[in-house]
Amino acid sequence: MKERVVCSSEEELSLIAGRILKKYPSQRIFALNGPMGIGKTTFMIYLCRYLKSKNIATSPSFSIVNEYELANGERLYHFDFYRIKNLQEAIAIGLDEYLYSGQYCFIEWAEMIEALLPPETINIKIEKETEKEDAKRIFTF
């Protein structure tokens, strides 16, 4: 059953991150979907904080993948597939190795590689409540 959460402020993002991760405690692969500028990378900052990353999340737009170390020694992989041209590019970076590593994988623009994602991938959709710039965000997962 899908859950829908309305986010009124950036401060609530940590609570939403915790809610998602508690709902899916054994899952490690998450697809972040939403239009450009919706806040996917900002949400990643709060996910990393919630998971006690030793690093601050930044956009992997040009590197395609950023790796963060968590306080418990695990790794978190943060992907951005906005700029890839085809599935072969994702395969070439070793996507399967990341996805089946047992580590957290959060994927921005996951729709670009949907055919490569395992069926257990948790989809998180981020939308605006209205077209206003300061509109509330709606998270569906």
Protein Blocks (a to p, Z undefined) as FASTA:
>chain_A
ZZddddfbfklmmmmmmmmmmmmmmbcbdcdeddehilmmmmmmmmmmmnopabdcddfk
lnopacdddfkopacddddfklpmbfklmmmnommmmmmnopacddehklmmmmmpcfkl
ccdddddfblcfklccdddZZ
